[in-house]
Amino acid sequence: MNKKQGISVRTVVAIGIGTAIFFVLMRYIPIPTGVPDTNINLAYGFLALMGAIFGPIAGGLIAFLGHMFNDLTWGEPWWTWIVADGIYGILFGLTRKYLNIENGDLTKRKLVLFNVYQVLIAILVWGIIAPTGDVLVYSEPASKVYLQGITSVICNALSVGILGTILLVAYARTRSKKGGLKKES
Amino acid sequence: MNNNVLIGYKQRDNFVDRLTGTTKLIGLIALSVIGMVSFDTRFLLVLTICSLALFRLSGIKFREVSFILSFITAFSVLNLIAVYVFGPQYGVHLYGTEHVIWQGVGPYNLTWEQLFYEFNLFLKYIFTVPLALVFLMTTNPSEFSSSLNRIGISYRISYAVSLALRYIPDVQNDYRQISKAQQARGNEISRKGKLTHRVKAAAQILLPLIFTSLDRIETISQAMELRRFGKLKKRSWYAEKPMKRNDFLALLVIALVVLVGIYLFRVNAGRFYDPFR
């Protein structure tokens, strides 16, 4: 929440539309991996972009709400993973300042560091937070949920690494650099 | 058709339909959380039966949801099998006793404890299904956001939720159009194509989809800014319904159920109900 006015109108709309897209991507184009309830989700590549553009509040809420709606339409809200998704979105939002993608200022070095960061947070969220939540709350066998967790780490890191990177580059190209205008002599 | 479950709201004019969105939202969250934490089979059974009864009351036709139900059943069964494959002795570990029904190979025998534990899991998987479907199919989307606002969530975020619900069908339409256009150009995205082709084709759909939506964000936020959205501390809702007697009754029942659930933690000295002791 910046300023006393709360989040900006643009962020509100970004959360709304972002959630809608996240939901559609998660629901209609998942690519199954063979491990129950674990898919390659293109939605996470998109989440990386939204986090980088609109920041942690938008990122967190898009992932939280999108995942919640998706689970609700299947009738099984799986709260531990929904919350984990929210955390994942917030962590993506934290890249906004560094990537500074709004000004089209995206270098190779930034992309490499972004990818290192995204792999680390995938391990943190899907390899540790989400399965531990399942063990504590749902009391499922640790080996099963950690297998699901590790599969998700790989899938989501791949989705973000490939699609997320493509989207970031494509978006940065549409933005003009700060101070990109030069005075002709 | 089955794609539109989320916006499957239809006026049904019965007891469940007339409750406010606030009541239904609180009910869904409270019951799904208590059911998530509790491992008391008796409690979960009663919850399941009550939510099925509620489903009956809501007047939703079975065929409206049959597609979803078959999917959920398949997923639950897969999950239960996975639990057995990865933790055949987990029930024994939880309850601390072992009653073997059938002696298998290595750790893969069948015990009452394991069956009982997986039965609990099964109940946990399914009891929310009728609740979630009732919630989605009897709550007006715009009323939903007004109820989020009423339970104390900032109206900006409530409005974002309402925007999401409003734009899901639009995004779906965009997605279908772009995907048809790509298919017309020979990009295979169905199961028939090779995986690499499918991934590439999916990316070719995603880029236009995402970039038109980013433009849309700018357009909508400008329109909202012109209408002075977010200038004041409060906002009124067109779809807001006043709380009636039935709402308070329903909330009372929900509170009672949650309290019973919490009380059972005491009785069982933990989350698990153990019939083997």
Interface residues (C-beta under 8 A of the other chain):
Chain A: Q5 G6 I7 S8 V9 R10 V12 V13 A14 I15 G16 I17 G18 T19 A20 I21 F23 V24 L25 Y28 I29 I31 V35 P36 D37 L42 G45 F46 L49 I53 L61 L65 G66 F69 D71 L72 T73 W74 G75 E76 P77 W79 V137 Y138 S139 E140 P141 A142 S143 K144 L147 L163 I166 L167 A170 Y171 T174
Chain B: N3 V5 L6 S32 V33 M36 V37 F39 I68 F71 I72 F75 L78 N79 I81 A82 V83 V85 F86 G87 Y90 L94 L121 K124 Y125 T128 V129 P130 A132 L133 F135 L136 S154 R156 I157 Y159 A160 V161 S162 L163 A164 L165 R166 Y167 I168 D170 V171 Q172 Y175 I189 L195 R198 V199 A202 A203 L206 L207 L209 I210 F211 S213 L214 R216 I217 E218 I220 S221 M224 E225 F229 G230 R271 F272
